Amino acid sequence: MVAFHFPPLAASSGIQRALSLVKYLPQYGWEPLVLTAKPFAYERTSPDLLPEIPASTLVQRAFALDTARHLTLFGRYLASMARPDRWVSWYWSAVLAGIRLIRKVRPAAIWSTYPIATAHLIGAKLHQWTGLPWIADFRDPMAQEGYPEDKKTWRAFKRIEEQAAAAAARLVFTTASACQTYMRRYPQVAPEKFVVIENGYDEDAFARVERKLAARTPLQPGRLTLLHSGIVYPSERDPTVLFQVLARLRTRGVITPATFCLRFRAPVHENLLWSLARQTGTTDLMEVLPPLPYDEALAEMMRADGLLVLQASNCNEQIPAKFYEYLRARRPIIGLTDPDGDTGRAMREAQVTHIAKLEDADAVEGTLLDFLSALSADRLALPPEKVVRQAARSLRVGVLARMLDELTAGETP
């Protein structure tokens, strides 16, 4: 497993994808070996998820630098030193460490995962040198229209895509739309090589948190708290319209600082949020709070009055990994996302009824008004238990395990 996102990295819930494989693959007869980066490369670390790594798991950490933090001179660095990403220095050390690991342990397959594109470069090289079947876990699309903005980085992403399309045994995506896009983009690749493995939630983690929670007391009794847990991207989750709507509702007296709070937990782009709040006069309706250890973040979701999903139309082929944790948190969900996108589809399938396009102020206002009214009256139905159970990561891992069985002719690794 070539995965940059791995404990002790403190990041978004995307880290759970690799961690869940480490935890649950042994149940299906596969033993994962992890090739990741030394903690020095991470912007922020936390030890809270380290105990989740099984003691039997072999974890090899290779040297890596963050170009933006470690290779900057007078506040600047060469753009070529950050292509395809800021951790490209990880490449050769990881390849050499991977070769040593393969010679020593003789694994049966290679799996690499985006969004750190260098991981796919490493996976491709290890496949080239060893001939082991390679699974390229894209998660979300890489080279998109207008993203990355830098043309040379875009071309680097495109080359990595093409390399994976030509050499990987399987190309894995988290949504059906992303998978279909790549099937159209690379029609020469056999359809059976494209696979969807959605994100999910870790049932063990939620069960552990539930045992600790004496009761699901509200975060702020008497004050409805709408929680957005995780990164707020300036483009892909642009909350500008939401703040404009909050200003409207405040002017009309529908919400006040005493009755309503929009809480952002670990949004990363705090300056954007405070700027929007100041522009709209809504600073006292908002809280921006720092990251929490994973279990505490889950507990906060389980105690919030409502959970907020933000996803712009330029990400219609993606579903925030956090959405699946929201499902398991068993609290009412409102989605400000394109109803026709994959996030909107997933929400409708979970019988979430409050969905409005993030860029449509009138739709957001009407949906938020109805959501808050229903929330106050305690008349919001939660997603069916069957839908929630189907999103458990342990089941998603089973899809990968069957794929590995197929690629290795059913042989035990």
PATOR-389533 format. One line per field, with one value per residue: x, y, z of N, C-alpha, C in turn. Coordinates in steps of 0.1 Angstrom, whole numbers, plus 5000, padded with zeros to 4 digits. Layout:
REM residues N
nX: X	...
nY: Y	...
nZ: Z	...
caX: X	...
caY: Y	...
caZ: Z	...
cX: X	...
cY: Y	...
cZ: Z	...
//
This chain:
REM residues 413
nX: 5008	5008	5007	5004	4988	4985	4984	5009	4998	4977	4949	4922	4891	4898	4921	4912	4906	4929	4936	4915	4918	4940	4931	4909	4914	4928	4907	4897	4916	4940	4971	4981	5009	5025	5036	5048	5052	5078	5070	5080	5074	5048	5024	5009	5007	4993	4989	4966	4954	4972	4971	4952	4963	4970	4990	5004	5009	5031	5049	5065	5084	5093	5118	5108	5102	5084	5080	5070	5075	5100	5119	5120	5132	5137	5110	5101	5099	5111	5088	5089	5098	5077	5060	5045	5033	5037	5053	5070	5096	5095	5095	5119	5131	5110	5105	5129	5128	5105	5112	5131	5114	5097	5114	5121	5096	5080	5053	5019	5006	5003	4991	4982	4975	4958	4950	4976	4996	5021	5022	5011	5030	5051	5038	5036	5063	5072	5056	5066	5092	5089	5068	5045	5009	4992	4971	4955	4943	4923	4904	4892	4886	4916	4933	4914	4890	4903	4916	4945	4953	4978	4994	5015	5015	4990	4995	5013	4997	4980	4998	5004	4978	4975	4996	4988	4964	4974	4991	4981	4964	4939	4917	4905	4877	4858	4832	4804	4801	4827	4841	4828	4835	4863	4862	4852	4872	4894	4890	4903	4909	4900	4866	4862	4883	4878	4867	4844	4848	4833	4837	4834	4824	4839	4829	4838	4851	4830	4814	4830	4831	4804	4802	4815	4800	4778	4752	4735	4738	4728	4751	4751	4728	4696	4704	4705	4728	4745	4766	4796	4820	4853	4874	4869	4868	4879	4869	4857	4840	4827	4815	4802	4776	4760	4766	4756	4729	4725	4728	4705	4685	4690	4685	4658	4650	4648	4668	4690	4719	4715	4699	4709	4737	4764	4788	4821	4843	4877	4883	4904	4907	4903	4906	4891	4865	4861	4864	4842	4822	4825	4820	4793	4782	4778	4794	4789	4772	4786	4811	4845	4865	4894	4911	4901	4909	4903	4882	4869	4860	4841	4823	4814	4800	4779	4765	4757	4731	4724	4739	4761	4766	4787	4792	4803	4791	4812	4823	4808	4813	4822	4821	4820	4841	4834	4806	4797	4804	4787	4763	4764	4766	4740	4724	4703	4707	4717	4721	4740	4744	4747	4717	4718	4743	4768	4770	4745	4729	4737	4728	4700	4695	4700	4678	4678	4663	4666	4681	4699	4711	4744	4752	4729	4711	4684	4673	4690	4682	4654	4656	4672	4656	4634	4646	4657	4633	4620	4639	4637	4612	4615	4610	4624	4632	4656	4683	4676	4683	4693	4705	4725	4741	4751	4771	4794	4829	4842	4827	4832	4860	4859	4853	4876	4893	4882	4888	4916	4919	4910	4929	4952	4947	4932	4950	4965	4982
nY: 4988	5020	5050	5083	5097	5089	5078	5093	5115	5144	5151	5156	5136	5118	5103	5081	5062	5047	5038	5022	5000	4988	4980	4963	4945	4921	4906	4895	4878	4890	4905	4937	4958	4987	5015	5046	5081	5097	5112	5138	5151	5159	5185	5188	5168	5141	5120	5104	5085	5065	5042	5028	5014	4981	4960	4941	4951	4959	4988	5010	5038	5064	5088	5122	5155	5186	5207	5234	5241	5232	5236	5263	5295	5326	5329	5318	5292	5269	5261	5238	5220	5212	5196	5165	5174	5189	5171	5156	5149	5126	5105	5090	5080	5065	5047	5032	5022	5007	4987	4973	4964	4948	4928	4916	4908	4899	4906	4903	4921	4956	4986	5020	5053	5083	5116	5126	5129	5119	5094	5076	5078	5064	5039	5031	5029	5009	4988	4986	4977	4953	4938	4932	4931	4962	4984	5014	5037	5062	5077	5105	5125	5134	5152	5178	5200	5231	5225	5210	5245	5255	5250	5233	5216	5205	5190	5172	5158	5146	5130	5111	5099	5088	5070	5052	5043	5028	5009	5000	4974	4977	5005	5026	5043	5067	5074	5068	5086	5097	5075	5068	5090	5086	5062	5071	5088	5072	5051	5029	5012	4983	4978	4963	4970	4993	5004	5010	5020	5031	5057	5055	5049	5042	5017	5006	5028	5045	5030	5028	5055	5058	5042	5058	5081	5093	5104	5119	5148	5182	5203	5230	5238	5251	5267	5263	5243	5242	5221	5221	5199	5197	5204	5235	5243	5270	5272	5247	5242	5266	5290	5314	5322	5310	5325	5350	5343	5337	5363	5376	5361	5368	5396	5396	5386	5359	5342	5345	5355	5343	5321	5306	5289	5286	5263	5258	5233	5227	5240	5248	5270	5294	5322	5330	5324	5341	5365	5365	5364	5389	5407	5402	5407	5387	5376	5370	5349	5327	5301	5293	5267	5248	5218	5185	5156	5124	5107	5126	5144	5128	5124	5151	5154	5137	5149	5173	5196	5197	5186	5199	5197	5208	5213	5223	5229	5224	5202	5179	5153	5141	5130	5142	5126	5129	5129	5102	5096	5115	5102	5079	5092	5098	5121	5149	5159	5185	5193	5214	5215	5205	5191	5174	5163	5139	5139	5150	5130	5108	5117	5118	5091	5082	5092	5118	5149	5176	5195	5217	5237	5249	5273	5288	5313	5317	5292	5280	5296	5290	5262	5261	5275	5258	5235	5244	5250	5225	5212	5225	5217	5191	5172	5158	5132	5105	5090	5058	5028	5006	5017	5032	5012	4999	5016	5011	5010	4985	4968	4980	4975	4948	4947	4955	4934	4912	4919	4918	4891	4882	4893	4880	4854	4841	4832	4828	4855
nZ: 5000	4989	5004	5011	5029	5060	5094	5115	5103	5105	5091	5068	5067	5047	5053	5064	5045	5036	5062	5069	5052	5061	5086	5081	5059	5067	5076	5054	5045	5036	5040	5048	5037	5044	5027	5033	5042	5061	5092	5094	5070	5071	5074	5097	5126	5146	5173	5177	5160	5157	5174	5160	5140	5133	5153	5140	5115	5090	5086	5065	5064	5043	5034	5030	5018	5023	4998	5000	5026	5034	5013	5006	4997	5008	5009	4986	4960	4936	4910	4896	4915	4928	4914	4906	4929	4961	4975	4960	4964	4978	4961	4950	4973	4984	4963	4964	4990	4987	4969	4984	5004	4989	4980	5004	5016	4997	4984	4970	4954	4944	4956	4952	4962	4954	4970	4968	4942	4937	4949	4930	4910	4923	4928	4901	4892	4909	4901	4874	4878	4891	4881	4895	4900	4897	4914	4909	4929	4924	4937	4934	4904	4886	4865	4855	4839	4840	4864	4877	4881	4872	4842	4836	4858	4854	4831	4841	4858	4839	4825	4845	4848	4823	4823	4843	4832	4811	4824	4849	4867	4877	4879	4903	4917	4936	4931	4909	4887	4883	4876	4852	4837	4833	4819	4795	4789	4785	4764	4753	4773	4789	4800	4824	4840	4853	4884	4911	4943	4970	4995	5031	5065	5097	5115	5139	5152	5156	5173	5195	5203	5210	5232	5250	5252	5274	5270	5242	5245	5235	5217	5223	5243	5237	5217	5184	5167	5138	5122	5103	5096	5089	5060	5043	5012	4991	4965	4957	4978	4983	5005	5001	4992	5012	5035	5027	5027	5054	5064	5053	5067	5093	5093	5089	5113	5117	5125	5153	5172	5196	5192	5171	5156	5134	5131	5123	5120	5121	5095	5079	5059	5074	5073	5050	5058	5080	5067	5050	5069	5082	5061	5056	5081	5100	5120	5147	5145	5139	5145	5145	5148	5161	5149	5162	5181	5165	5175	5192	5173	5160	5181	5184	5160	5165	5184	5174	5164	5137	5106	5082	5047	5022	4988	4958	4924	4906	4915	4909	4904	4927	4961	4994	5017	5043	5044	5047	5073	5085	5080	5096	5121	5127	5128	5118	5083	5061	5028	5008	4978	4944	4932	4911	4910	4921	4949	4956	4946	4962	4986	4982	4978	5004	5016	5024	5025	5024	5002	4984	4957	4960	4949	4945	4957	4965	4965	4985	5007	5010	5015	5038	5056	5059	5068	5093	5106	5107	5122	5147	5154	5157	5137	5117	5097	5100	5079	5066	5086	5072	5049	5061	5073	5050	5042	5056	5061	5064	5047	5022	5020	5015	4988	4976	4985	4971	4946	4947	4951	4926	4909	4916	4910	4929	4948	4980	4995
caX: 5000	5016	4998	5010	4978	4985	4988	5003	4993	4965	4943	4908	4887	4904	4931	4905	4905	4940	4936	4905	4923	4950	4923	4899	4919	4931	4895	4894	4927	4951	4979	4987	5022	5023	5048	5043	5062	5082	5062	5086	5068	5034	5022	5004	5006	4986	4991	4954	4950	4983	4966	4943	4971	4972	5004	5010	5011	5045	5048	5078	5083	5104	5121	5101	5101	5073	5087	5066	5080	5114	5128	5117	5143	5131	5095	5097	5105	5109	5076	5093	5101	5064	5052	5031	5028	5048	5060	5076	5109	5092	5095	5130	5133	5099	5107	5140	5123	5095	5120	5137	5103	5092	5124	5121	5084	5073	5038	5013	5001	5007	4980	4986	4963	4957	4952	4990	4999	5034	5020	5009	5044	5058	5032	5039	5077	5073	5050	5075	5104	5086	5057	5033	4997	4991	4958	4956	4932	4922	4894	4885	4893	4929	4933	4901	4890	4907	4923	4951	4953	4991	4993	5025	5011	4979	5001	5019	4986	4975	5007	5002	4966	4978	5005	4979	4955	4982	4998	4975	4954	4925	4916	4895	4872	4849	4819	4801	4804	4841	4845	4823	4843	4875	4859	4851	4885	4904	4881	4911	4911	4889	4857	4863	4894	4873	4859	4840	4848	4829	4842	4825	4827	4845	4819	4846	4853	4817	4809	4839	4826	4791	4804	4820	4790	4767	4740	4738	4733	4731	4764	4748	4714	4688	4709	4706	4741	4747	4781	4804	4832	4863	4879	4860	4877	4874	4862	4849	4830	4826	4803	4798	4761	4755	4768	4746	4716	4724	4726	4691	4676	4692	4678	4643	4648	4645	4679	4698	4731	4711	4692	4715	4752	4770	4801	4831	4854	4889	4880	4916	4907	4896	4905	4880	4853	4860	4862	4828	4813	4826	4813	4778	4777	4773	4804	4784	4764	4796	4822	4855	4872	4905	4909	4900	4913	4893	4870	4862	4853	4829	4814	4808	4790	4768	4758	4752	4717	4723	4752	4761	4774	4790	4798	4799	4788	4824	4827	4797	4817	4828	4813	4829	4842	4827	4792	4794	4805	4775	4752	4766	4764	4726	4719	4698	4717	4713	4732	4741	4751	4739	4709	4721	4756	4769	4767	4731	4724	4740	4719	4687	4695	4699	4665	4680	4654	4670	4692	4698	4724	4752	4753	4716	4708	4670	4672	4696	4674	4642	4659	4677	4645	4626	4654	4657	4620	4618	4648	4632	4600	4620	4602	4632	4636	4670	4684	4672	4694	4699	4714	4737	4750	4758	4783	4805	4841	4845	4821	4839	4872	4856	4853	4890	4898	4878	4896	4929	4918	4909	4941	4962	4941	4927	4961	4968	4994
caY: 5000	5033	5059	5094	5100	5077	5083	5103	5127	5149	5157	5153	5122	5110	5095	5069	5052	5038	5032	5011	4988	4982	4974	4953	4936	4908	4898	4889	4870	4898	4913	4949	4964	5001	5024	5059	5091	5100	5123	5152	5156	5163	5198	5187	5154	5138	5105	5098	5074	5055	5029	5021	5006	4968	4958	4932	4957	4964	5002	5015	5053	5068	5102	5131	5169	5194	5218	5247	5243	5228	5240	5277	5305	5340	5328	5313	5279	5266	5254	5224	5212	5209	5189	5169	5179	5194	5160	5148	5144	5113	5095	5080	5073	5055	5036	5023	5015	4998	4976	4965	4958	4938	4917	4910	4903	4893	4908	4898	4932	4970	4996	5033	5061	5098	5127	5129	5122	5112	5080	5069	5076	5053	5026	5028	5025	4996	4978	4985	4970	4940	4931	4929	4938	4975	4990	5028	5042	5076	5083	5115	5128	5142	5163	5182	5212	5242	5220	5221	5258	5255	5241	5222	5206	5197	5180	5162	5149	5139	5119	5101	5093	5079	5059	5043	5037	5019	4999	4995	4963	4983	5020	5027	5056	5067	5077	5063	5096	5098	5062	5069	5100	5080	5052	5078	5094	5062	5040	5018	5004	4973	4983	4957	4975	5004	4999	5020	5016	5044	5059	5050	5052	5032	5013	5004	5041	5051	5022	5032	5068	5057	5037	5069	5091	5090	5108	5128	5161	5191	5210	5243	5237	5263	5273	5253	5243	5235	5218	5216	5193	5194	5215	5244	5248	5283	5270	5235	5243	5281	5292	5328	5323	5306	5337	5360	5339	5339	5378	5378	5355	5376	5409	5393	5381	5344	5336	5354	5348	5335	5309	5298	5290	5278	5259	5252	5226	5224	5243	5251	5283	5303	5336	5331	5324	5353	5376	5365	5368	5404	5413	5400	5411	5375	5370	5364	5337	5317	5297	5286	5260	5240	5203	5177	5141	5118	5103	5137	5150	5120	5127	5164	5152	5129	5158	5185	5196	5194	5185	5206	5193	5219	5208	5231	5221	5220	5189	5170	5139	5138	5130	5143	5114	5132	5126	5089	5098	5121	5092	5071	5100	5097	5135	5155	5164	5194	5194	5226	5208	5204	5179	5165	5158	5127	5142	5151	5116	5100	5121	5113	5076	5081	5098	5132	5156	5190	5196	5229	5240	5258	5286	5294	5319	5315	5278	5278	5302	5282	5249	5263	5279	5246	5226	5249	5249	5211	5209	5231	5210	5177	5164	5154	5117	5102	5080	5044	5021	4998	5026	5035	5000	4996	5025	5008	5008	4971	4963	4986	4968	4935	4948	4955	4921	4903	4923	4912	4876	4880	4896	4870	4841	4835	4826	4835	4862
caZ: 5000	4988	5008	5018	5039	5069	5107	5124	5096	5109	5079	5066	5069	5036	5058	5068	5034	5038	5075	5069	5045	5071	5097	5077	5049	5073	5078	5041	5041	5030	5050	5041	5040	5041	5023	5035	5044	5075	5098	5091	5057	5073	5080	5111	5131	5158	5176	5181	5152	5157	5180	5151	5131	5140	5157	5130	5102	5087	5081	5061	5062	5035	5035	5021	5022	5017	4991	5004	5039	5036	5002	5003	4999	5008	5007	4972	4957	4921	4907	4892	4927	4934	4904	4905	4941	4970	4981	4949	4969	4984	4951	4949	4986	4985	4954	4969	5002	4983	4963	4995	5011	4981	4980	5017	5021	4985	4984	4958	4946	4947	4956	4955	4963	4953	4962	4965	4929	4937	4952	4918	4904	4931	4924	4887	4891	4916	4891	4863	4882	4897	4874	4904	4895	4903	4915	4911	4936	4921	4945	4926	4891	4887	4855	4852	4832	4849	4876	4884	4873	4865	4830	4837	4868	4848	4822	4849	4862	4828	4822	4855	4844	4811	4827	4851	4822	4803	4831	4861	4865	4880	4882	4913	4919	4947	4926	4896	4876	4881	4869	4838	4830	4829	4809	4783	4786	4781	4758	4749	4785	4791	4810	4837	4848	4861	4896	4920	4957	4977	5008	5041	5079	5105	5126	5152	5158	5161	5184	5206	5208	5216	5246	5259	5253	5283	5263	5231	5248	5225	5218	5229	5246	5235	5205	5173	5162	5125	5122	5092	5101	5078	5051	5035	5000	4986	4952	4956	4988	4985	5013	5000	4992	5025	5044	5022	5031	5068	5066	5051	5077	5105	5091	5091	5127	5117	5134	5161	5179	5208	5188	5160	5155	5124	5136	5114	5128	5113	5081	5072	5053	5084	5069	5041	5066	5088	5058	5046	5080	5084	5049	5058	5094	5106	5128	5159	5142	5135	5153	5137	5159	5156	5148	5174	5179	5156	5183	5197	5162	5158	5192	5181	5150	5171	5193	5167	5160	5123	5099	5069	5036	5012	4977	4946	4911	4900	4921	4908	4903	4940	4973	5005	5026	5056	5043	5052	5087	5089	5080	5108	5133	5130	5130	5105	5074	5050	5017	4999	4967	4932	4933	4900	4912	4928	4963	4957	4944	4974	4997	4979	4981	5019	5019	5029	5017	5023	4993	4975	4949	4968	4942	4943	4970	4968	4969	4998	5017	5012	5021	5051	5064	5061	5076	5107	5112	5110	5133	5159	5157	5159	5128	5106	5097	5097	5069	5071	5091	5062	5041	5069	5074	5037	5040	5065	5054	5064	5035	5010	5019	5009	4973	4972	4987	4960	4934	4948	4948	4912	4902	4919	4907	4941	4956	4992	4993
cX: 5009	5006	5005	5001	4977	4989	5003	4999	4979	4959	4928	4904	4892	4914	4925	4905	4917	4940	4926	4910	4932	4942	4915	4904	4922	4919	4892	4907	4939	4958	4985	5001	5021	5036	5043	5055	5066	5074	5067	5079	5055	5034	5018	5003	4998	4987	4978	4950	4961	4978	4957	4950	4974	4987	5012	5014	5025	5043	5062	5076	5095	5106	5113	5101	5089	5080	5083	5072	5095	5124	5125	5129	5137	5117	5091	5104	5102	5096	5078	5095	5088	5055	5056	5025	5040	5056	5067	5090	5107	5095	5106	5132	5122	5101	5118	5136	5113	5102	5125	5126	5098	5101	5123	5108	5076	5058	5033	5008	5005	4994	4985	4974	4965	4949	4967	4995	5012	5032	5018	5022	5052	5052	5035	5053	5079	5067	5060	5086	5101	5076	5045	5021	4996	4977	4960	4943	4931	4914	4886	4893	4906	4929	4919	4901	4892	4914	4932	4952	4967	4991	5003	5021	4999	4985	5008	5009	4981	4985	5006	4989	4969	4987	4997	4970	4962	4987	4991	4965	4940	4927	4903	4891	4861	4835	4817	4804	4818	4846	4840	4831	4856	4873	4858	4864	4895	4896	4889	4912	4898	4879	4858	4874	4890	4864	4856	4840	4845	4837	4831	4829	4832	4836	4826	4847	4840	4812	4818	4834	4813	4792	4808	4809	4779	4753	4744	4732	4737	4745	4762	4733	4707	4693	4712	4720	4742	4762	4785	4817	4841	4865	4868	4869	4871	4866	4852	4838	4827	4813	4797	4783	4755	4755	4758	4732	4714	4722	4711	4682	4678	4685	4663	4640	4645	4656	4685	4710	4727	4704	4699	4730	4756	4785	4809	4842	4865	4887	4892	4917	4898	4895	4894	4867	4851	4858	4847	4818	4813	4818	4798	4773	4772	4784	4799	4774	4773	4806	4832	4865	4883	4902	4908	4906	4900	4880	4862	4854	4840	4819	4807	4797	4777	4760	4753	4737	4715	4737	4751	4770	4775	4797	4794	4797	4800	4830	4816	4800	4824	4818	4822	4829	4834	4812	4788	4795	4792	4763	4752	4764	4749	4721	4713	4708	4710	4725	4730	4750	4741	4731	4712	4735	4757	4766	4752	4724	4725	4730	4705	4685	4694	4687	4667	4672	4658	4682	4689	4712	4731	4753	4740	4710	4693	4667	4678	4687	4661	4645	4664	4665	4637	4633	4654	4644	4617	4627	4643	4620	4603	4611	4611	4636	4650	4671	4681	4685	4701	4709	4727	4747	4757	4770	4794	4818	4845	4839	4828	4853	4871	4857	4868	4896	4894	4885	4910	4929	4918	4922	4952	4957	4937	4937	4962	4981	5005
cY: 5012	5044	5071	5097	5088	5083	5082	5116	5131	5157	5155	5139	5113	5101	5081	5058	5042	5031	5020	4999	4981	4974	4962	4943	4922	4899	4890	4880	4877	4906	4925	4953	4978	5008	5038	5069	5092	5112	5137	5158	5162	5177	5198	5172	5153	5123	5098	5086	5063	5042	5021	5012	4992	4966	4949	4938	4963	4978	5007	5030	5057	5084	5111	5145	5176	5206	5232	5251	5241	5233	5254	5286	5318	5339	5323	5299	5277	5257	5240	5215	5208	5203	5174	5174	5183	5183	5151	5143	5130	5102	5085	5073	5062	5044	5026	5015	5004	4985	4967	4957	4946	4926	4909	4902	4896	4894	4904	4909	4946	4978	5010	5042	5076	5103	5132	5121	5114	5097	5071	5067	5065	5040	5022	5022	5011	4985	4975	4976	4956	4932	4928	4937	4951	4980	5005	5033	5058	5084	5093	5118	5136	5154	5166	5196	5224	5238	5209	5234	5259	5245	5230	5212	5198	5187	5169	5152	5140	5127	5108	5093	5083	5067	5048	5036	5026	5007	4993	4984	4967	4998	5021	5041	5055	5070	5071	5073	5097	5086	5063	5079	5094	5069	5059	5084	5084	5049	5028	5008	4995	4978	4976	4962	4987	4999	5011	5014	5029	5045	5054	5055	5040	5028	5011	5017	5046	5043	5025	5045	5067	5051	5048	5079	5087	5093	5118	5142	5171	5199	5223	5243	5251	5271	5263	5254	5235	5233	5214	5212	5190	5207	5222	5249	5260	5282	5258	5234	5258	5284	5307	5330	5320	5318	5348	5356	5341	5354	5381	5373	5363	5389	5407	5388	5366	5337	5348	5347	5340	5322	5300	5300	5281	5276	5253	5246	5222	5227	5246	5266	5293	5317	5339	5332	5336	5365	5377	5369	5383	5411	5413	5403	5399	5369	5364	5353	5325	5314	5290	5280	5251	5226	5197	5163	5135	5114	5115	5144	5142	5123	5141	5162	5146	5138	5171	5184	5192	5194	5190	5200	5205	5212	5215	5222	5217	5207	5179	5156	5134	5138	5132	5131	5117	5129	5112	5089	5105	5111	5084	5079	5101	5111	5140	5161	5174	5195	5206	5221	5207	5191	5169	5159	5145	5128	5142	5138	5108	5104	5117	5098	5073	5087	5111	5141	5171	5192	5209	5232	5251	5272	5294	5299	5316	5301	5275	5284	5294	5269	5251	5267	5266	5237	5231	5248	5235	5206	5213	5222	5195	5168	5160	5139	5115	5091	5066	5036	5012	5005	5029	5023	4997	5005	5022	5005	4993	4964	4967	4978	4954	4936	4948	4941	4911	4906	4918	4897	4873	4882	4886	4856	4833	4829	4834	4842	4857
cZ: 5000	4992	5016	5031	5049	5083	5109	5116	5102	5098	5079	5068	5058	5041	5062	5057	5035	5051	5075	5062	5054	5082	5093	5066	5055	5075	5065	5036	5035	5041	5044	5046	5036	5038	5024	5037	5058	5080	5095	5079	5059	5079	5094	5114	5144	5161	5178	5173	5151	5163	5171	5142	5139	5142	5147	5117	5101	5080	5078	5058	5055	5036	5025	5027	5016	5011	4996	5018	5041	5025	4997	5006	4997	5004	4994	4970	4942	4919	4903	4903	4934	4924	4905	4918	4950	4976	4971	4954	4975	4974	4952	4962	4988	4976	4959	4981	4998	4977	4974	5002	5002	4980	4993	5020	5009	4985	4970	4949	4951	4946	4960	4954	4962	4965	4961	4953	4929	4941	4940	4910	4910	4927	4910	4885	4898	4907	4880	4866	4887	4890	4883	4899	4904	4903	4918	4916	4934	4931	4937	4913	4894	4878	4851	4844	4842	4862	4872	4875	4865	4854	4831	4847	4862	4838	4829	4854	4851	4824	4832	4852	4833	4814	4835	4841	4814	4811	4843	4858	4868	4883	4891	4915	4930	4943	4912	4885	4873	4873	4855	4830	4825	4819	4795	4779	4780	4775	4754	4761	4786	4802	4823	4845	4856	4872	4905	4934	4965	4990	5018	5055	5086	5116	5139	5159	5164	5173	5197	5212	5215	5230	5255	5261	5263	5277	5252	5235	5238	5228	5226	5232	5244	5223	5194	5167	5149	5123	5108	5097	5089	5070	5043	5023	4994	4973	4953	4967	4992	4992	5012	5000	5005	5035	5040	5027	5047	5072	5064	5062	5090	5104	5093	5105	5128	5126	5141	5167	5191	5204	5178	5160	5143	5128	5125	5122	5118	5098	5072	5067	5062	5080	5059	5049	5074	5079	5053	5057	5083	5073	5051	5071	5102	5116	5141	5157	5139	5145	5144	5148	5153	5155	5162	5171	5172	5164	5188	5185	5159	5168	5189	5171	5156	5180	5187	5164	5146	5117	5085	5059	5026	5001	4964	4934	4904	4905	4920	4907	4916	4951	4985	5014	5039	5056	5049	5067	5092	5090	5093	5121	5137	5135	5117	5096	5064	5040	5008	4988	4955	4933	4922	4901	4920	4943	4965	4955	4956	4985	4995	4982	4996	5024	5027	5020	5016	5015	4985	4969	4957	4962	4941	4956	4974	4972	4982	5009	5020	5019	5035	5061	5068	5070	5091	5114	5116	5121	5146	5163	5159	5150	5115	5107	5094	5086	5075	5076	5081	5053	5048	5070	5061	5035	5049	5057	5053	5051	5022	5009	5013	4994	4969	4974	4976	4948	4935	4946	4933	4905	4904	4918	4919	4951	4969	4991	5003
//
